[in-house]
C-alpha cells in the first residue's frame, strides 16, 4: 500500500519533472538519447504510468492473496504474474532496469518459496508471511527509488547498473522458472498427502471443482488455438502445393537452367512435405490431439458436474442431520425443564403434607401421589429426550463421517480426473510438438541438403552445357562474345586485384540469368567477389525475362530481336549497347560504380533504374541537363564515365543508361531520313526498331490490342526525346508497352520516306489489288480446304512478285522491313491472346510502311481507298513473312558492292513486271490518276490519257531516281562511267524498240541539248495533230513505258542530273510567282487534269502550244542526255491546259469515277448524300477541285498568300516534288516556265491543306449534295 | 425527314464500331478489327419525329488521324468515345474535342462524351465523376454505355439527335453552321 502510494506520488512527479529530466544523463549518450527522446514524449509517459500502475496492482494482489486465503497455488500464480509484469516493465523501460530491482525480486521469490504452506494457519500466518511482506515492501521501495532516480535524471550515474535486456530477461526467466519449479516440487505430494492437505480445508471440494472447471476452460482455449492454427496451416499447405506444382511445370519447360534439378527437388520436397504436413494436421485434428483432448474435457465436465451434485447432496444431508440434532437438543432441554418443574412441585407437595399432618391427609396423599406421578412422567420424558438427543448426536457424528468420507472420495475422484486429464493433455501436447518437430526436422534436413547441393553448383556450368547442346556455330559466336566481352570488361573496369579479375573473367561467359542465380546463391558462398556480385543481382533481376527470351530466340533460326544482341559482334569502341542485356553483362566488372559509395549522398530510392548505372560526381561547370534540357548550375551531377549531366532531381526520371564512354550528342531520330540512323548500325536496322520490338516481344506479346491501343501522349513524347537523346542506352523497361508501340508507330509514321520506298508504292498497290482480286476469286470459288492449305498458284505468283519487289529496296530498308515484319509475325502468332491478327496489324502498319509520296498527303478521303490496299499488302507480308523473307538479312554494305547488286535488281524488278502486269495495270491507271493529286499522278494521267506514254515506268523511274539520290546522299557513289555506259546502252534499246514514236524522238534526241525540250515541245503539238498523236501513242504505250522506266532509271542515276534538278527547283519557284495568271491557270489545270479522261487531255495541246510560244526565257542546262528524248511529250502536256475546259469538265467528271470507291463502306449508295468525298471519284474531286477553284478565282498574288504555310510544308512537299517532277520534266524539254506549273502543285498542296482546315469549304459541299 | 450526320470519334480500341454496330444492327461484334472508316445509315424516331442518322464510324488508330479533319468537317454531331477501362483513351479524347472546335471554328458543336465498356465495371480506370466533370466543362451530355450489353446505346444516339436539333435552332444564321444545317 505504501509502495503504491509512493508510486502515485512519483507519477505526479513524472509529469512535473519534465524540465528536470531534460538534462538526464549527459554522460551516457545512449541513455540520453532514449530518455531525452522519451521523456518529452507524452505518450511514453502515459505508457510508463500505466505500466507502473499495473505493477503496483500486481503487488497488491499478491498481498491480498497472502492475507486472505494463503493457498500456495494462488500465491504462486500471483507472484508469477507480478514477475511477468515487472519483466515487461523493465523490458519496455530499460532505464528502470537495475540490479537492485532484480535483487529485490529475487529476494521476494526466495521468501515465498521458503514459506511452508502446510504449517500455515490463522495464528502463525502473520509470522510466517512477515518476511514475505517485508520483501514485497523492499521490492516496491526499490522500484520506487529507481523510478524516482530515473525521472530525476540520475539513473546513468547511479550505482544501479543498467543491464542489457537480454541478460536481464534471462535472469528473470530463471526466476520465474524457479518459482514454478518450487511450486511443483512442493506440489509433488503423494496423492494421499494431497488429499489430506485438501481435506484439512473446509471448502476443498469447491476448490478442486473450480480447478477442474478452469482446467476445462483452459483446455478449451488450447484446443481452439490448435484447431485454428491447424486450419491455417492446412490452407497454406494447400496453397504451397498448388504453387509448387505450377512452378514445377513452368520450370520444367526451361532447359539448361542453372540449379534446375535442385529447384525441382526443392519443389518436389516442398510438395512432399506439404502432403506430409497435411497428414500430420489431419492426424492432429483426429486422434492425436484435438479429439482426445476434447473427449477428455467433456468427460471432465461431466464428472465434475456429477461430483458437484453428489457433494451438494451430501452437504444437504449433513445439514439435515445437524438440524435434527439441534431439534433433539432443544427437546432435551425442554424436557429437562419440565421434569425440573414437576420435581419441584412434588417437593412442595410433600412439604405441605408434612406440615399439615392431620387434617385432610387423604387429600394430601392424593395430591402427593399425583405429583409423584407427574414427576416420574417428566423424568421419563427427560430420559426419552436424552435418548433422542444421543441418537441425534450419533447421527450427526455418522453423517459427518460420511461427509468426510464423501469428501475424501470426491477429492480422490477429482484428483484422479485431473490426473487423467493432465495425462491426456500431456500426451496430446507431446504428440503435437513431436509431430511438428518431425515435420520441421525433415524440412530442415531437406533444406540443409538443398543448401549443400546448391553450394556444389559451379556457376556457368549449365550455360556451357547449353552452349554445347546448341550448334557449333552458335558456340563460336558466343565465344567471340566472351572474348570481346572479356577484354572489354577488363578495360572498362581496370581491376587490379587478382581475385576480382578472376571474377571478371568468370562473369562474362554466363548469361545474366545464370549470373542472377549465382547472385542468389552467393548468400551461401562467402567471399568478397560474391558479395559484390550480389549487388548487381539487384539491378539485373528485372532483365531476367530478357535473358530468357534471348535463349528462346536462339532456338529459332530466323531473326528475332533477341538474336541480334547475340549474333552481332559487339563493338565496344563505338559505344553501342543495344539492349539491357548488354548492360547486364557489362556491368558486373565495375560493381562499385553502382554501389552506394560512389553515389555518395544521392539516395538510391530517388534514382531511376537507369540512373543507378551511372557513376555520378558533382558537376563542375554549368551545362545542359540531359534529361530536362534546361541549364544545370547547382544541384547537378555528372557521370564520370559517360559525362552525362543531369539535375539531381532528374535522376528520378533519367532513362539513359551509362554507356561507359562519352555519351554521344543528341541525334535527330523522328522525322529524319531513316538511313541516317540506319547507317550507324552494322545491319542497317535502326536501333529504335530493335529496342522497341525486343521489348515488346519480351513482355507484351499477349497484351490485348498491342499496337492498336494508343499510348500515353506525355510518356510517348518523353520516350521519343529520350531515344533521340540516349539512343541505345535508353532503358525503355520503365515505359508501358503501349507507349513503346506508340513510339515505334510514330517513328515509322514520321519517316520522310517509309521502308517501302515511294518509288515502289505504285507497284505495291498494284500488288495489293492483285491480291484482293485473288482473294476475292478464291472466296467466290470456295474451293475447299485444299486451297487454303497451300497458297494457290496465284498467291505464289504474288509471293514471287512481292519478293522481287522488296528486293529492289536498299539493303538497310529491306533488313529493317524484314525485322519489323518478322516481329509483327510474332505478335500475330499470339493473336489469340492479343487479338491482333495480321489483318489488324496490316491496317495499323499499312500507312506506316507503304504510303504514297507526301505530295498526296494533304489528306483527302481518296487516300482511304489506298489505306485498304496498304493494309492488305502489309497483312500479306506478315502472313507470308516466312516465305517472303526466307533468306537472312542483306549485307548492309551499300557502298560499291551494292550498286552492282542494286542495279541488276532494279532491272529484274522492272523488266519482268511489264510482262506480268500490263493487263492489270491498264485499267487501274485512270483510277490511280484520279486518286492522286500528286504531281507524279499528273504525269501519269498525262501520259496515259494523252500520249499514252510510259506513265508508270516514268513514275518508277522517278522513284528510282529518288532512291538513288538518297543512296548518293548516303555516300553511295555510283561509278559514273559504268552507269553512263549502261544508260546509253539502255538508250539504244529504247531507241530501237518503240516503233512509231522513237524514231521521232531519236532524231530529236540526237540533236537536242537540254533546252531543246522547248523546241521539242513546240514541235510536238504543231507537228502532230491531236488525234493522231493519240492514236500513234496508243499502241506504243506498253513498250514505251517499260523502256522509259529503264531509261529514266539509268539516267537518273547520274549525279549530274540530280544536280541540275536541285538547282532548278528554287529558281523556278520565283518566276512562277511572276507568272501570275498563267500559273494559276496551270495550277488549276494540274488539279483538274487528274480527273480528266483522255479526251479532255487531248484538247489541251493547242493551248499548250500557244503558251509555249509566249514563253521565251530558256534555261540552258548542259543537256547530257539523249534519254530525254523519250519523254518530251510528257512534260509539255502538263502545264498546258485551258482553264475553261477544265471548268466545264469538272462537273462531268464525277460520274465516270463514281464506281471506284472505298471497299469498306457498308452502304456506299449513301455516300453521295452525306459523304460525298468518300467515293474515291468524288473525293478526288472534292479535294482537288476545291483548292483549284479558289486559286483560280483569286488573283495570282493571293495564291501564295499563306507563305508561312507554304514555306513550312515545302520541305515535305517540295523536295519530293522536285525530285519527282523536275528530273523528268527538266531534262526533257521543260523550260523555266514549264517548271512553275510542275512545282506549283507541290507548293500549293500544303497551302491547300491549310485551306481545308481554315477556310470554309461549305460552299463546296452544296455542289455535290 | 431530317438527316443527321454523326461522327464517332475516339482513340483505338475503345469500341466505336461496337457501339455503332450495336445501334444499327442490334448485335455486338466480337471481332477486334481496327476500322479504317465505315458508314452506316439508320432511321430512328426521336421525340416523335422521324430522322435519318448517317453515322460515320472512324479509325481510332493514330495512323489515320490525318483523316480526322475531314470527318469533322463533314459531321454535324460528334460522339466522343473513350473506354472507361483505359485512362489513356480518356486523355486522348480531349485533343479530339479541341480539334472539333478548331475545325468547326465554333464552340457549341453538338458533342456527347461517352464512356464505353461499362460492363467491365471491375476493371474501370476512369471514374464516372471524371467523365462527368469533363462533360460539364465542355457543356455537353455525358453517358456511360456498353456496346456489349447494349446499355444506353439507343439513348446515346437519340441524345445526339436532340443535341443536333438543339444546336441547329438558335444558330441558324451562324455562317459556320450553314454547312451543318440541312435546309
Interface residues (C-beta under 8 A of the other chain):
Chain A: X704 X705 X708 X709 X710 X711 X712 X713 X738 X742 X745 X746 X749 X835 X836 X839 X840 X843 X844 X845 X846 X847 X848 X857 X859 X860 X861 X863 X864 X867 X868 X871 X1158 X1160 X1161 X1162 X1163 X1164 X1166 X1167 X1169 X1170 X1171 X1173 X1174 X1252 X1253 X1256 X1257 X1258 X1261
Chain B: X3 X5 X11 X12 X13 X32 X33 X34 X35 X36 X37 X38 X39 X40 X41 X54 X56 X60 X61 X62 X63 X64 X66 X67 X69 X70 X73 X74 X86 X88 X89 X91 X92 X102 X103 X175 X176 X178 X179
